[in-house]
Amino acid sequence: MATEVKLPRLGQGMESGTIVKWLKSEGESVQKGEPLYELDTDKVTQEVEAEASGVLLKISIAEGEVPVGRTIAFIGEQGEAVAESPDGDSAGAAPAPAETRREPEQQRVAAPPVSTTTTNGRIKASPLARRIARERGIDLSSLTGTGPDGRIVAHDLERPAPTAAPVAASAATGEVESRALSSVRKTIARRLTQAWTVPAFQLTVDVDMTRANELVQGQRELNPDVRITVTDVLTKLSAQALMRHRDLNVQFSDDALLVFPNADVGIAVAAPQGLVVPVVHGADRLTIAQIAEARADVVGRAREAKLRTEDLEGGTFTISNLGMYEIDQFIAVLNPPQASILAVGSTRDQVVPRDGELHVLPMMTMTLTCDHRAVDGATGAEFLKTLKAFLEDPGLAL
């Protein structure tokens, strides 16, 4: 009997996903674990692997938004019949709409450009085309797709759009430009609104970064093939401090505090699709060089919109570093269900009194925001005191 391919739940709270592109055509052989289609969720766009081997007998839903658990395709033996569900829709075996039905390859190649069509209100475009459009502020609805079934592909964004002149004129006259919210931007808005309702408090300290900067330089000399940054040192030392103050290494839920045995540190990244927080898992067990490699990997994939669901889940603490933008101090918004986030500013030379004398020292300001439902002020202060001590004398973290 043919195996139903159902839309999976790829993360906590996921209710639906958008099928962007099938990587296999009907009639093609499929191996279990082989990428089958691209799925866009409110967090990432990722390839979903086949859960069975055989032949892709039928694609029931070619693209568009689909609820979790809906049957979207069937895999089975060559020539095997696909049974339609009694109601014709819950099994996903109903014929795909005409505009999403796949045509033979020869017809697709020979077909002339057609007007862009939509499925379930979503414009048909490749993931690369969507990313380029976001980066350049191009309205996909103004383009004509030359890909299969009128899909917009990256090449279409290189051709002059018919509405280019009116857009320029609108800009010149000061008219408002309307940009549709992406799924990632909607998620950011929802989560930050949720965070804003949390009773939170902030604690701020200034840190002498002399020894920490020396540690960064020493690590770079010891590991010339790895680009080690202050963020990597902060991640390691924060993880060590979290292990000494486990009451801060928590997630808040309605009826319990989840206290974690390891420090899974999220790093806020400004990606083209919006703010994302990939996680360096088990940072307390990793060396600074290993953290640097893990951080470079997830940050790189975040900026290429290639993060996986597991990259974004399980964080117990977040670091948001805006020092590279010359920001001296700021307050970061909590990343629920995490109970704390550290905002890091730039390092600047400042005149500091020490032992009755004035010294010019590289100083950095850190602000810790805590969910007061989960963390008390004294707990946050003790953690921040330990982290400051580690940064000013990294040997204390050993």
C-alpha positions in Angstrom: 0.0 0.0 0.0 1.3 3.4 -0.9 2.8 5.5 1.9 1.2 8.9 2.5 3.6 11.8 2.7 2.2 14.2 5.4 3.3 17.7 6.2 5.5 17.3 9.3 5.5 19.4 12.4 9.1 20.8 12.4 9.0 22.8 15.5 7.0 23.5 18.7 4.0 25.6 17.8 4.1 25.0 14.1 0.6 24.7 12.7 1.2 25.0 8.9 4.0 25.4 6.3 4.3 26.5 2.8 5.5 24.1 0.1 7.9 26.1 -2.1 9.2 23.5 -4.5 9.2 19.8 -5.1 12.7 18.4 -5.7 11.3 15.2 -7.2 8.7 14.8 -10.0 5.9 12.3 -10.2 7.2 9.0 -11.4 10.8 9.5 -10.1 12.4 7.1 -7.7 12.9 8.3 -4.1 15.2 7.0 -1.4 14.5 7.3 2.3 16.4 10.3 3.7 16.7 12.0 0.3 15.6 15.6 0.0 12.0 15.6 -1.3 10.7 19.1 -1.3 11.4 22.6 0.1 9.2 23.8 3.0 8.9 27.4 4.2 7.9 27.7 7.9 7.7 30.8 10.1 11.3 30.3 11.0 13.3 28.9 8.1 13.1 27.5 4.6 14.5 24.0 4.5 14.6 20.8 2.6 12.4 18.0 3.9 13.6 14.4 3.5 11.6 11.5 2.3 10.5 9.1 5.1 10.1 6.1 2.7 11.8 4.7 -0.4 9.9 3.9 -3.7 8.4 5.9 -6.5 6.8 9.3 -6.1 3.4 8.2 -7.3 1.4 11.4 -6.9 2.0 15.0 -5.7 -1.4 16.0 -4.2 -0.4 19.5 -3.3 2.2 21.1 -5.6 2.8 24.2 -3.6 1.2 26.7 -1.2 0.3 26.8 2.5 -0.7 23.4 4.0 -1.7 22.5 7.6 0.4 20.2 9.6 -0.6 16.5 9.1 -2.2 17.0 5.6 -1.3 14.4 3.0 0.7 16.1 0.3 2.0 13.1 -1.8 2.2 9.3 -2.1 5.2 7.1 -2.3 4.9 3.4 -3.3 5.7 0.8 -5.9 5.8 1.6 -9.6 2.3 1.4 -11.1 0.6 1.1 -7.7 -2.8 2.8 -7.6 -3.4 5.6 -5.2 -6.6 5.4 -3.2 -8.5 8.7 -2.8 -9.9 9.4 0.7 -13.6 9.2 1.1 -14.0 12.9 1.5 -11.5 13.6 -1.3 -9.3 15.9 0.6 -8.0 14.8 4.0 -5.7 12.2 2.3 -4.5 14.8 -0.1 -5.3 12.5 -3.1 -7.6 14.9 -4.8 -6.2 16.2 -8.2 -4.0 19.2 -7.9 -5.5 22.5 -9.1 -4.9 23.1 -12.8 -2.5 25.9 -12.3 -0.3 23.7 -10.0 -0.4 20.5 -12.0 3.0 19.4 -13.3 3.6 19.2 -17.0 6.1 17.0 -18.9 9.6 18.5 -19.0 9.5 19.0 -22.8 6.3 21.2 -22.5 7.8 23.2 -19.7 11.0 24.0 -21.6 9.1 25.0 -24.7 6.4 27.1 -22.9 6.6 30.8 -23.4 6.7 33.2 -20.5 3.3 33.5 -18.8 1.8 35.9 -16.3 2.7 35.2 -12.7 0.1 33.0 -11.0 -0.6 32.4 -7.3 -1.5 29.4 -5.2 -3.5 30.0 -2.1 -2.7 33.7 -2.4 1.0 33.1 -2.5 3.0 34.2 -5.6 4.9 31.4 -7.2 8.6 32.1 -7.0 11.8 30.2 -6.2 13.4 30.6 -2.8 16.4 32.4 -4.4 14.1 34.8 -6.2 12.2 35.6 -3.0 15.4 36.3 -1.2 16.7 38.6 -4.0 13.3 40.4 -4.0 13.4 41.0 -0.3 17.0 42.3 -0.4 16.2 44.7 -3.3 12.7 45.7 -2.2 11.1 44.3 -5.5 7.4 43.5 -5.5 7.1 40.0 -6.9 3.5 40.7 -8.1 4.9 43.2 -10.6 7.0 40.5 -12.4 6.3 37.9 -15.1 7.7 34.5 -14.3 9.6 32.5 -17.0 10.0 29.3 -14.9 7.7 26.3 -14.9 4.0 27.1 -14.6 4.9 30.8 -14.6 7.1 30.6 -11.5 9.4 33.6 -10.9 13.0 32.6 -10.9 16.2 34.6 -10.1 16.7 35.5 -13.8 13.4 37.3 -13.9 14.6 39.8 -11.3 17.5 40.8 -13.5 15.1 41.9 -16.3 13.5 45.4 -16.1 10.1 45.1 -14.4 7.2 46.8 -16.2 6.4 48.8 -13.1 9.9 50.1 -12.6 9.2 53.6 -14.0 6.0 54.1 -11.9 7.8 52.9 -8.8 10.5 55.5 -9.4 8.0 58.1 -10.0 6.2 57.2 -6.8 9.4 57.4 -4.8 10.1 60.9 -6.3 6.7 62.2 -5.3 7.1 60.8 -1.8 4.3 58.2 -1.9 4.3 55.4 0.7 5.8 52.1 -0.4 3.9 49.0 0.9 6.0 45.9 1.6 4.2 42.7 2.5 5.3 41.1 5.7 7.3 37.9 5.2 6.6 34.9 7.4 9.8 35.5 9.3 8.9 39.2 9.9 5.4 38.1 11.2 7.1 35.7 13.6 9.4 38.4 14.8 6.5 40.7 15.4 4.5 38.0 17.3 7.4 36.9 19.5 8.5 40.4 20.4 4.9 41.4 21.2 4.8 38.3 23.5 8.2 39.3 25.1 6.9 42.9 25.7 4.2 41.5 28.0 6.8 39.8 30.2 7.7 41.6 33.5 11.4 42.1 33.0 14.3 43.9 34.7 17.8 45.0 33.5 21.2 45.0 35.1 24.2 46.8 33.7 27.9 46.6 34.3 31.1 48.0 32.7 33.9 45.5 32.0 37.6 46.0 31.5 38.3 44.1 28.3 42.1 44.1 28.5 42.5 40.4 29.4 39.6 39.3 27.2 41.1 41.1 24.2 44.4 39.4 24.9 42.6 36.1 25.0 41.0 36.7 21.6 44.4 37.6 20.1 46.1 34.6 21.7 43.3 32.3 20.4 43.7 33.7 16.9 47.5 33.0 17.0 46.8 29.5 18.3 44.1 28.8 15.8 45.1 30.7 12.6 42.5 28.9 10.5 39.6 30.0 12.7 38.3 33.5 12.8 37.8 34.0 16.6 35.9 37.0 17.8 34.9 38.7 21.1 31.4 37.1 20.7 33.1 33.6 20.8 34.8 34.4 24.1 31.6 35.9 25.4 29.7 32.7 24.4 32.2 30.5 26.2 32.5 32.5 29.4 28.7 33.1 29.5 28.3 29.3 29.3 30.7 28.8 32.1 29.0 31.4 34.2 25.6 29.7 33.5 26.9 26.4 34.8 27.8 28.2 38.1 24.4 29.9 38.2 22.0 27.3 36.9 19.0 29.2 38.2 19.6 31.6 35.3 20.0 28.7 32.7 16.2 28.2 32.5 13.1 28.4 30.3 9.8 29.6 31.7 6.5 27.7 31.2 3.1 28.3 32.7 3.5 25.6 35.4 7.2 24.9 35.7 10.7 26.3 35.3 12.9 24.1 33.0 16.4 24.0 34.4 18.9 22.8 31.8 22.1 20.8 32.4 24.0 22.4 29.6 24.3 26.0 28.2 22.8 26.3 24.7 23.7 29.8 23.8 21.7 31.7 21.1 23.4 34.4 19.1 21.2 37.1 17.6 21.9 37.5 13.8 20.7 40.3 11.5 19.9 38.1 8.4 18.3 39.4 5.2 15.0 37.8 6.1 15.0 39.4 9.5 16.4 38.8 13.0 17.1 35.1 13.8 18.8 33.5 16.8 20.7 30.3 15.9 21.9 28.3 18.8 25.4 27.0 19.7 24.5 23.8 21.6 26.5 22.7 24.6 28.7 25.8 24.6 30.0 24.9 28.1 31.6 21.8 26.7 33.2 23.4 23.7 36.5 25.2 23.3 36.6 28.8 22.1 37.9 27.6 18.7 35.0 25.0 18.5 32.5 27.7 19.4 34.0 30.0 16.7 33.6 27.3 14.1 30.0 26.5 15.2 29.1 30.2 15.3 30.6 30.9 11.8 28.6 27.9 10.4 25.2 28.9 11.8 25.7 32.7 11.2 26.7 32.0 7.6 23.7 29.8 7.0 21.5 32.3 8.7 22.5 35.0 6.2 22.0 32.5 3.3 18.5 31.6 4.6 19.7 27.9 5.0 19.1 27.4 8.7 17.4 24.2 9.8 14.7 24.0 12.5 17.1 22.4 15.0 19.5 25.4 14.6 16.9 27.6 16.2 15.5 25.4 19.0 16.6 24.6 22.5 18.4 27.8 23.5 18.7 28.6 27.2 20.4 32.0 26.9 20.9 34.6 24.2 23.7 37.1 23.4 23.0 40.2 21.2 26.2 42.0 20.3 25.9 45.4 18.6 29.4 46.5 19.3 30.4 46.2 15.7 27.9 49.0 14.9 29.5 51.4 17.4 26.6 51.1 19.9 27.8 51.8 23.4 24.8 50.4 25.3 21.3 49.1 24.7 18.6 46.9 26.1 17.8 43.6 24.3 14.2 42.2 24.2 13.8 38.8 25.8 13.6 35.7 23.5 10.8 33.6 25.1 10.7 31.0 26.5 14.3 31.9 27.5 14.5 33.8 30.8 17.5 36.1 30.0 19.4 37.9 27.3 22.7 39.7 27.3 23.1 43.0 25.3 26.7 43.8 24.5 28.0 47.2 23.4 31.2 48.3 21.7 34.6 48.4 23.5 36.0 51.9 23.8 39.1 53.4 25.5 38.0 55.2 28.6 39.7 57.0 31.5 39.1 54.9 34.6 40.3 55.7 38.1 42.3 52.8 39.7 44.1 52.8 43.0 44.2 56.6 43.1 45.5 56.9 39.5 43.8 57.4 36.1 44.2 54.7 33.5 43.0 54.5 29.9 41.4 51.1 29.6 39.3 49.3 26.9 35.8 49.3 28.5 32.7 47.5 27.4 29.1 47.8 28.7 26.9 44.8 29.2 23.2 44.8 30.0 21.4 41.7 31.2 17.6 41.5 30.8 15.8 38.9 32.9 12.3 37.5 33.0 11.3 38.4 36.6 8.8 35.5 36.7 11.8 33.1 36.5 14.8 35.0 37.7 15.2 37.1 40.8 17.3 40.3 40.8 20.0 38.8 43.1 20.4 35.8 40.8 20.9 38.0 37.8 23.3 40.2 39.7 25.4 37.2 40.8 25.6 35.8 37.3 26.6 39.2 35.9 29.2 39.6 38.6 30.7 36.2 37.7 30.7 36.9 34.0 32.4 40.3 34.6 35.1 38.5 36.7 35.6 35.9 34.0 36.1 38.6 31.3 38.5 40.6 33.4 40.4 37.4 34.3 39.5 34.5 32.0 41.7 32.1 34.1 38.9 32.2 36.7 36.6 30.3 34.3 38.9 27.2 34.3 
